[in-house]
Amino acid sequence: MKNIKNPKRHETQAVHSLDRVVFTVPDLKEAENYYATFGLEVKKRSNAVDLYTFGHNHCWATILPSAEKKKLQYMVFAAYAEDMALIGERIKQSGYPHGQPHPLGSNEGLWVVHPEGFYVQVIEAEKSSPSAKSEPLNAPRAPVGKGNAPARSVIQPVRPRRLSHALLFSAKVAQSATFFSDVLGLRVTDRSDDFIVFMHGIHGSDHHMLGIVASEGPGLHHLSWDVASLDEVGLGMEQMLQAGYTKGWGVGRHVLGSNYFFYSRDPWGSFSEFSYDIDFVPSDHDWMMGNHPQNDSFYVWGPLVPEEFVINYEATDAVV
């Protein structure tokens, strides 16, 4: 991935990265096993599990224990130092509850409560969202007379490179999008009315660092992880299936964002996505937002969508 230092749009103050997602689950050991199988570097603390990608020193997610079912607790966004004061003023003027940290969080930075009750923290930190489109892995071609596909016995584990985005369930999609736009400075990339909205960061980010989809309440639908090739999407699928995580959706290709995908269902009914070749919005480009019909904007090709893909287990009594 190309490294472009501080690709900042100076005329607008906004967060530049989805820095970390924090949620709770009933069984940390189960979380450790699942995410290690997915290909992440799992680091255990006394009462938490932190998720890293191999070769990257950034903590993308933290999982904490709870006696209840899985629940999104708070999200951390990062901003440049010079933008923090104005973002703080927007938070104060927004009318949303603010200032009090989440009980599981720190006193760092700024805190505000989302319209549906979960917390959002804004900190000053280096940019962790990409500053250019992720580079593909160009595998060498076999010479004439030899097969190009590897034998299964030599396949190495798929290891995602970074967090790409989070998709949230919401009973207030339009209000939620307004919150992230007016308070944090994210912009709508594409949408399908008020059913689903995709939002990017103005300082350069993937097509969406955040998505919001209609449901009966808030919740975390999936975290999406960038991989280096379409083959790695398929190999990631095989990696999860062989380990006994047999539920999911894909392989396929999305319309909005254009990425190839496989979604693995985790033990709590939400998903982890292997994602390859998502569209990118540079810091010097104003993406023309489109409003797309649902039946023409979900996926280009792929298997039938399983019914459980749209169930928000955080907001219902449905059994995982």
C-alpha positions in Angstrom: 0.0 0.0 0.0 1.4 3.4 -0.9 2.3 5.7 1.9 1.2 9.3 1.5 2.0 11.4 4.5 -0.8 13.6 6.0 -3.2 13.7 3.0 -5.3 16.4 4.7 -8.1 18.5 3.3 -7.3 21.8 5.1 -10.6 23.5 4.4 -12.6 20.9 6.5 -12.1 19.6 10.0 -13.1 15.9 10.3 -12.0 12.6 11.7 -9.6 10.8 9.4 -9.9 7.1 10.6 -12.0 4.5 12.2 -9.4 3.8 14.8 -10.9 1.0 16.9 -14.2 -0.8 17.6 -15.0 -2.1 21.1 -17.6 -4.7 21.9 -18.4 -7.3 24.5 -19.0 -11.1 24.2 -19.9 -13.8 26.7 -16.7 -15.9 26.1 -13.3 -14.3 25.5 -11.7 -17.7 24.8 -14.2 -18.3 22.0 -13.4 -14.9 20.6 -9.7 -15.6 20.8 -10.1 -18.9 18.8 -12.4 -17.4 16.2 -10.3 -14.4 15.3 -7.0 -16.3 15.4 -8.6 -18.7 12.9 -9.7 -15.7 10.8 -6.0 -14.7 10.5 -5.7 -11.9 12.9 -3.0 -11.4 15.5 -4.8 -11.9 18.8 -3.2 -10.3 21.9 -4.6 -11.3 25.3 -4.7 -8.9 28.2 -5.9 -9.7 31.8 -9.5 -9.2 30.9 -9.6 -8.3 27.2 -8.7 -9.5 23.7 -7.1 -7.0 21.3 -7.2 -7.6 17.5 -4.2 -6.7 15.4 -3.2 -7.6 11.8 0.2 -9.3 11.4 3.0 -6.8 10.7 0.9 -3.8 11.8 1.3 -2.2 15.2 -2.3 -0.8 15.3 -5.0 -2.2 17.5 -8.1 -2.4 15.4 -10.6 -3.8 17.9 -10.9 -4.7 21.5 -13.2 -7.4 22.9 -14.3 -7.4 26.6 -16.2 -9.9 28.6 -19.9 -9.7 29.4 -22.4 -12.1 30.9 -24.9 -11.0 28.3 -24.9 -11.5 24.5 -22.5 -9.8 22.2 -22.9 -6.0 22.2 -21.3 -3.0 20.5 -20.1 -0.8 23.3 -18.2 2.1 21.6 -16.3 3.2 18.5 -13.1 5.2 18.4 -12.4 7.6 15.6 -9.1 9.5 15.2 -8.4 13.1 14.0 -5.5 15.3 13.4 -4.4 17.5 16.3 -5.4 20.7 14.6 -9.0 19.5 14.0 -9.8 18.3 17.6 -10.9 21.8 18.9 -13.5 22.3 16.1 -14.8 18.8 16.3 -15.1 19.4 20.1 -17.2 22.5 19.4 -19.4 20.6 17.1 -20.0 17.9 19.7 -20.9 20.6 22.3 -23.4 22.3 19.9 -24.9 19.0 18.6 -27.3 18.5 21.5 -26.2 14.9 22.0 -25.0 13.9 25.5 -21.3 14.4 25.6 -18.3 14.6 27.9 -18.8 11.5 30.0 -16.5 8.6 29.0 -18.0 5.1 28.4 -17.6 3.0 31.7 -15.2 0.7 29.8 -13.3 3.5 28.1 -10.6 6.0 28.9 -10.6 9.8 29.6 -8.7 10.4 26.4 -10.1 12.8 23.8 -13.7 13.6 23.3 -16.9 11.6 24.0 -20.4 11.8 22.6 -23.4 9.5 22.7 -24.8 8.3 19.4 -28.6 8.8 18.9 -29.1 5.1 19.5 -27.2 5.0 22.8 -23.7 3.6 22.1 -20.7 5.9 22.7 -18.3 7.5 20.2 -14.8 8.6 21.2 -12.6 10.9 19.2 -8.9 10.9 19.9 -5.9 12.7 18.4 -3.8 10.0 16.6 -2.0 9.1 13.5 -4.0 8.2 10.4 -4.7 4.5 10.3 -7.2 4.5 7.4 -5.4 4.1 4.0 -4.1 7.1 2.1 -4.2 5.3 -1.2 -6.0 2.3 -2.7 -4.6 -1.0 -1.4 -2.1 -2.6 -3.7 -3.0 -6.1 -5.0 -0.8 -9.1 -4.6 0.7 -9.9 -8.0 1.4 -13.6 -7.8 4.0 -14.9 -10.4 2.7 -17.0 -13.3 3.9 -20.6 -13.7 5.9 -21.4 -16.7 4.3 -23.0 -19.7 3.7 -26.7 -19.0 3.2 -26.4 -15.3 -0.1 -25.7 -13.5 -0.5 -22.3 -11.8 -2.7 -23.4 -8.9 -0.8 -24.5 -5.7 -1.3 -27.8 -3.9 -3.5 -27.6 -0.8 -0.6 -28.8 1.3 1.5 -25.7 0.7 -1.2 -23.1 1.3 -0.3 -20.5 4.0 -2.9 -19.0 6.3 -4.6 -15.9 5.0 -3.7 -12.9 7.1 -5.7 -9.7 6.5 -3.7 -6.5 6.1 -5.9 -4.0 7.9 -9.4 -3.1 9.0 -11.4 -1.6 6.1 -14.7 -0.7 7.6 -17.5 -1.5 10.1 -21.2 -1.9 9.2 -23.7 -1.0 11.9 -27.3 -1.9 12.3 -29.6 1.0 13.0 -33.3 1.8 13.5 -32.5 5.4 12.7 -30.4 5.2 9.5 -31.0 8.8 8.3 -30.5 10.3 11.8 -27.4 8.2 12.3 -25.9 9.3 9.0 -26.6 12.9 10.0 -24.8 12.4 13.3 -21.7 11.0 11.7 -21.7 13.7 9.1 -22.5 16.8 11.2 -20.5 15.8 14.3 -17.5 13.8 12.9 -17.3 15.1 9.3 -17.8 11.9 7.4 -19.4 12.1 4.0 -22.0 9.9 2.3 -20.4 8.0 -0.6 -23.5 6.1 -1.8 -26.8 5.0 -0.4 -30.1 3.2 -1.1 -32.6 5.6 0.3 -32.7 5.2 4.1 -32.1 1.4 4.0 -28.3 1.6 3.8 -25.8 4.4 3.8 -22.1 4.2 3.1 -19.7 6.9 4.5 -16.1 7.8 3.8 -13.5 10.0 5.4 -12.6 13.2 3.6 -8.8 12.9 4.2 -8.7 9.7 2.0 -10.4 6.4 2.8 -11.9 3.3 1.3 -15.3 3.8 -0.3 -16.7 3.4 3.2 -15.0 3.3 6.5 -18.5 3.1 8.0 -21.8 1.7 6.7 -25.3 1.9 8.3 -28.1 -0.5 7.5 -31.7 -0.5 8.6 -32.7 -2.8 11.4 -34.9 -2.9 14.6 -32.1 -1.4 16.7 -28.4 -0.7 16.9 -25.7 -3.4 16.6 -22.6 -4.5 14.9 -23.3 -6.3 11.6 -19.7 -6.9 10.5 -16.1 -5.8 10.5 -14.4 -5.9 7.1 -10.7 -6.8 6.7 -8.6 -6.0 3.6 -6.8 -8.9 1.9 -4.4 -8.9 -1.0 -6.2 -10.9 -3.8 -9.4 -12.5 -4.9 -7.7 -15.8 -4.3 -7.1 -14.8 -0.6 -10.9 -14.2 -0.3 -11.5 -17.8 -1.4 -8.7 -19.2 0.7 -10.0 -17.2 3.7 -13.4 -18.9 3.1 -11.7 -22.3 3.0 -9.7 -21.5 6.1 -12.9 -20.8 8.1 -14.8 -23.8 6.7 -12.0 -26.2 7.5 -11.9 -24.9 11.0 -15.6 -25.6 11.5 -16.9 -22.1 11.0 -19.2 -23.2 8.3 -21.8 -20.4 8.2 -21.4 -17.3 6.1 -22.0 -15.8 2.7 -19.9 -15.6 -0.5 -17.7 -15.6 -2.4 -19.2 -12.8 -4.3 -18.8 -9.2 -5.5 -20.5 -6.1 -4.2 -21.9 -3.3 -6.3 -21.4 -0.3 -3.9 -17.7 -0.4 -3.0 -17.0 -3.0 -5.8 -15.1 -5.3 -3.4 -15.0 -9.1 -3.6 -16.1 -10.7 -0.4 -16.6 -13.6 1.8 -18.4 -13.2 5.1 -17.7 -15.6 7.9 -20.4 -15.8 10.7 -18.9 -15.5 14.1 -20.2 -17.4 17.2 -22.5 -14.5 18.1 -24.3 -14.1 14.8 -22.4 -11.1 13.4 -19.8 -11.4 10.6 -16.2 -10.9 9.7 -15.5 -10.1 6.0 -12.5 -10.9 3.9 -12.6 -8.0 1.4 -10.5 -7.4 -1.7 -10.3 -4.5 -4.1 -12.7 -2.0 -2.5 -13.1 1.4 -4.2 -11.0 4.3 -2.8 -11.9 8.0 -2.3 -8.7 10.2 -2.4 -8.5 13.2 -0.2 -8.5 15.5 -3.2 -11.6 14.0 -4.8 -15.3 14.8 -4.2 -17.2 11.6 -4.8 -20.6 12.2 -6.4 -23.0 10.5 -4.0 -25.5 8.2 -5.7 -28.9 6.9 -4.4 -29.3 3.4 -5.8 -32.3 1.0 -5.9 -31.9 -1.9 -3.4 -32.3 -4.7 -6.0 -29.6 -3.2 -8.2 -27.0 -2.2 -5.7 -26.3 -5.1 -3.3 -24.1 -7.6 -5.1 -23.1 -8.3 -8.7 -22.7 -12.0 -8.3 -22.6 -14.6 -5.5 -24.6 -17.3 -3.8 -28.1 -16.7 -2.4 -28.1 -14.5 0.7 -28.7 -16.6 3.8 -31.7 -15.5 5.9 -29.5 -15.1 9.0 -27.4 -12.5 7.2 -29.8 -9.7 8.0 -30.7 -10.7 11.6 -29.6 -8.3 14.3 -29.0 -10.6 17.2 -28.2 -7.6 19.4 -31.6 -6.1 19.0 -33.8 -9.3 19.0 -34.5 -12.4 21.0 -33.5 -14.6 18.1 -31.2 -17.5 19.0 -27.8 -17.6 17.4 
